[in-house]
Amino acid sequence: MVRPPSGKVVRAGHQIGEQLTTWRKLLGLTAAQVADRAGIARSTLARVEKGEGGVNFQAVLSMARALGVLDDLVRATDPYESDLGRARADQQLPKRVRS
């Protein structure tokens, strides 16, 4: 059984959607232009910008690429960019985490 997302997850979705919208506007791009560059439907882009759940993860990544922030997103989730990750970089990870 799938549990509904927590309030924190819902708020994060809205915040990320707002931030991607702000990037689009700062770059002077229309929603249609970003959707076309990302290879997604305009309706999907609108759902991402509204922070709606259930949007395909590839759509979010494609939109980030179209806005030029994909590398920043990847870097933000890199554990070795964190203090903890750097501190434990020499430790061997369990095999189930490596794959």
N, C-alpha and C positions, 0 to 999 in steps of 0.2 A: 504494500500500500504506500502510495506517495503522499508525503505530508505537504501541506501548503507551505510556501516560503515564509520565513520569519519576517517580521517588520523591518529588521535591519537590512535584509536582502532586498526587499521591495524598495526601501529608501535608497539603497546603493544603486539599484537599477534606474531609478528616476534621476539620481545625481549624475550617473554616467551618461544617460540620455541627454540631459541638459548640457553637459560638458561637450559632448559630440556636436550638439546643435550650435553651441557657442563657437567651436572650432570652425564649423561650416560657415557661420556668419562672418567670423574674423577673416576667413579666406575669401570672402565675397562670392561664395558659391551658392547656387540655388539647390533646393532639395532634389530637383530633377537631375541636375548635373552630377551630384554626389551619387545618387542612385544609379545613374548610367555608368559612372566610373567604377562603382563598386560591383556592378553586374547584378543588382538586386532590384526588386520592384519598388516603386515609389511608396506603396503602402507598407512595405517591410521597413523602409527607411523611417517612415512616420512612426511605426511601432517602436523602433529602436530609440528614436528621439523622445518618445513619450515614456520610455523606460518600462514598456510592457513586458511581462514575462512570456516565456514560450517562443521567443524569437530564436531562430537558428543561430547557433554560435558562429558559424561561418559568415553569416550576414554581418554580424557585429565586427568580426575581424576584417572583412572586406571593406566595410565602411571606414574603419580605422585606417586601413591602408590607403583608401581614396583620399582621406584627410591628412595623410602624412604622419600619423601618430602611432602606427602599428609597432614600430621599433621601440617607442617609449612604453607602450603597453606590455610588450614582451619583457623589456628590461625591468619594469615595475613588478613583475611576477617572478623574476629570477632570484632563487633563494641565495645565490652567491653574491648578490648585490646587497644583501642584508648583513648586519653585524653578526647575527647568529650563523648564517651560512658561511661567512668568511671565517668565523671562529672554529667551525666544525668542518672546514674544507678538507682537512687531512684525514678525517675519520671515514671509515668504510661504511657506505650505506647498506642496509639490508638488501638482499637480492630482490625481494618483491617490489622495492621502490625503484630500482634501476630500470626495469623494463618499460 
